[in-house]
Amino acid sequence: MSGNQLFQTILKVFGLLFLRDLIMLVVPFIINLFGVIQGSSHISMDIFESIVVLIGFSIPCMLCYLLLFRTEFLVEKLHLSRGLENVIIERALHRSTILRIAFLILGGWLVANEIPGLVQQYFYQKKMQIGAFNGSNVNYVYLVSPLIKIAIGMVLIVNQRTLVNWIERKRK
């Protein structure tokens, strides 16, 4: 593995981390969008929040695209492999193996990070249903975000080979 390939692999792993951030930003955007569609009483605030979230969503989206699919361009423009042109780094793992490991870690992190929040929200909603909080209405919307993140983590774990093949195909 040359220095150029090493930095491309490192940038792709950072791209996967930005993909995780993108996934985290989708849920608030969808919630704001439903608030606008349902015609809440603060529609101007919902529209403003949706615009801010969309701008905040576009920056990691662009970075994710650059880090996953334009790594050669980034390595050249940022001169990351300067001084490492002739250095050969001995390796035992192929680039796709490293990406598969990154997908497994990312998916496992999403699942492990969201299960405690899901359990906490579930028990909180059950307490509200039983009437511990003056018989307030039960709102299971707060369970949707952790469930979506857990589902995405499971998809990353189960389909990591397909995702790596897709990234490698886009690279060529």
C-alpha positions as CSV (number, residue, x, y, z in Angstrom):
1,M,0.0,0.0,0.0
2,S,1.4,3.3,-1.0
3,G,1.1,6.5,1.0
4,N,-1.5,7.7,-1.5
5,Q,-3.7,4.6,-0.9
6,L,-3.3,4.9,2.9
7,F,-4.6,8.4,2.9
8,Q,-7.5,7.5,0.6
9,T,-8.5,4.7,3.0
10,I,-8.3,7.0,6.0
11,L,-10.4,9.6,4.2
12,K,-13.0,7.0,3.3
13,V,-13.3,6.1,7.0
14,F,-13.8,9.7,7.8
15,G,-16.4,9.8,5.1
16,L,-18.3,7.0,6.9
17,L,-18.2,9.1,10.1
18,F,-19.7,12.0,8.2
19,L,-22.3,9.6,6.8
20,R,-23.2,8.8,10.4
21,D,-23.6,12.5,11.1
22,L,-25.9,12.8,8.0
23,I,-28.0,10.0,9.3
24,M,-28.3,11.9,12.6
25,L,-29.4,15.1,10.8
26,V,-32.2,13.4,8.8
27,V,-34.5,12.8,11.7
28,P,-34.7,16.5,12.9
29,F,-35.3,17.6,9.3
30,I,-38.1,15.1,8.8
31,I,-39.7,16.1,12.1
32,N,-39.6,19.8,11.1
33,L,-40.9,19.0,7.7
34,F,-43.9,17.2,9.2
35,G,-44.5,20.2,11.4
36,V,-44.7,22.4,8.3
37,I,-46.9,20.0,6.5
38,Q,-49.4,19.6,9.4
39,G,-49.7,23.3,9.7
40,S,-48.5,24.0,13.2
41,S,-49.2,27.3,14.8
42,H,-45.6,28.4,14.4
43,I,-45.2,27.7,10.7
44,S,-42.7,30.5,10.1
45,M,-40.5,29.1,12.9
46,D,-40.8,25.6,11.4
47,I,-39.9,26.8,7.9
48,F,-36.9,28.7,9.4
49,E,-35.8,25.6,11.3
50,S,-36.2,23.5,8.2
51,I,-34.0,25.8,6.2
52,V,-31.3,25.9,8.9
53,V,-31.4,22.1,9.1
54,L,-31.2,21.8,5.3
55,I,-28.2,24.0,5.2
56,G,-26.6,22.1,8.0
57,F,-27.5,18.9,6.2
58,S,-26.0,20.0,2.9
59,I,-22.5,20.7,4.3
60,P,-21.9,17.2,5.7
61,C,-23.5,15.7,2.6
62,M,-21.0,17.5,0.4
63,L,-18.1,16.4,2.7
64,C,-19.4,12.9,2.7
65,Y,-19.5,12.8,-1.1
66,L,-15.9,14.2,-1.3
67,L,-14.6,11.8,1.4
68,L,-16.2,8.7,0.0
69,F,-16.1,9.1,-3.8
70,R,-13.5,11.9,-4.5
71,T,-10.6,10.8,-2.3
72,E,-8.0,10.9,-5.0
73,F,-8.9,14.5,-5.7
74,L,-8.6,15.4,-2.0
75,V,-5.3,13.6,-1.6
76,E,-3.9,15.5,-4.6
77,K,-5.3,18.9,-3.7
78,L,-4.4,18.7,0.0
79,H,-0.9,17.2,-0.9
80,L,-1.4,14.5,1.8
81,S,1.0,12.0,0.3
82,R,3.8,14.5,-0.3
83,G,7.0,12.9,0.7
84,L,5.5,9.4,0.7
85,E,5.5,8.8,-3.1
86,N,8.2,6.1,-3.0
87,V,7.3,4.7,0.4
88,I,5.6,1.3,0.3
89,I,3.6,0.4,3.5
90,E,3.4,-3.3,4.1
91,R,-0.1,-4.3,4.8
92,A,-2.1,-7.4,5.5
93,L,-5.5,-6.0,4.8
94,H,-7.1,-4.9,1.6
95,R,-8.8,-1.5,1.3
96,S,-12.2,-3.1,1.1
97,T,-11.6,-5.1,4.2
98,I,-10.8,-1.9,6.1
99,L,-14.0,-0.3,4.8
100,R,-16.0,-3.4,5.8
101,I,-14.5,-3.2,9.3
102,A,-15.4,0.5,9.4
103,F,-19.0,-0.2,8.4
104,L,-19.2,-2.9,11.1
105,I,-17.9,-0.5,13.7
106,L,-20.1,2.3,12.6
107,G,-23.3,0.1,12.6
108,G,-22.4,-1.4,15.9
109,W,-21.8,2.1,17.4
110,L,-25.2,3.3,16.2
111,V,-26.9,0.3,17.7
112,A,-25.0,0.4,20.9
113,N,-25.4,4.1,21.3
114,E,-29.2,4.2,20.7
115,I,-30.4,1.2,22.7
116,P,-30.1,2.9,26.1
117,G,-32.0,6.0,24.8
118,L,-34.7,3.7,23.3
119,V,-35.2,1.9,26.6
120,Q,-35.2,5.1,28.6
121,Q,-37.9,6.7,26.3
122,Y,-40.0,3.5,26.3
123,F,-40.1,3.4,30.1
124,Y,-40.8,7.1,30.3
125,Q,-43.7,6.7,27.9
126,K,-45.0,3.7,29.9
127,K,-44.9,5.8,33.1
128,M,-47.0,8.4,31.4
129,Q,-49.4,5.8,30.1
130,I,-49.9,4.4,33.6
131,G,-50.6,7.9,34.9
132,A,-47.6,8.7,36.9
133,F,-47.6,12.2,35.3
134,N,-51.2,13.2,35.9
135,G,-52.6,11.2,33.0
136,S,-50.8,13.1,30.3
137,N,-51.2,12.0,26.7
138,V,-48.7,9.3,25.6
139,N,-46.6,10.4,22.7
140,Y,-44.5,7.6,21.1
141,V,-42.9,10.0,18.6
142,Y,-39.8,10.1,20.7
143,L,-39.3,6.4,20.1
144,V,-39.0,6.9,16.4
145,S,-35.6,8.5,16.3
146,P,-33.8,5.8,18.3
147,L,-35.6,3.1,16.3
148,I,-34.6,4.6,13.0
149,K,-31.0,4.9,14.1
150,I,-31.0,1.3,15.3
151,A,-32.5,0.1,12.0
152,I,-29.8,2.1,10.1
153,G,-27.1,0.6,12.2
154,M,-28.5,-2.9,11.6
155,V,-28.6,-2.2,7.8
156,L,-25.0,-1.1,7.9
157,I,-24.0,-4.3,9.7
158,V,-26.0,-6.7,7.6
159,N,-25.3,-5.0,4.2
160,Q,-21.7,-3.9,4.8
161,R,-20.3,-6.1,1.9
162,T,-22.8,-4.6,-0.6
163,L,-22.1,-1.0,0.6
164,V,-18.3,-1.6,0.3
165,N,-18.8,-3.0,-3.2
166,W,-20.9,0.1,-4.2
167,I,-18.2,2.5,-2.9
168,E,-15.5,0.5,-4.7
169,R,-17.5,0.6,-7.9
170,K,-18.0,4.3,-7.6
171,R,-14.3,4.7,-7.1
172,K,-13.5,3.2,-10.5
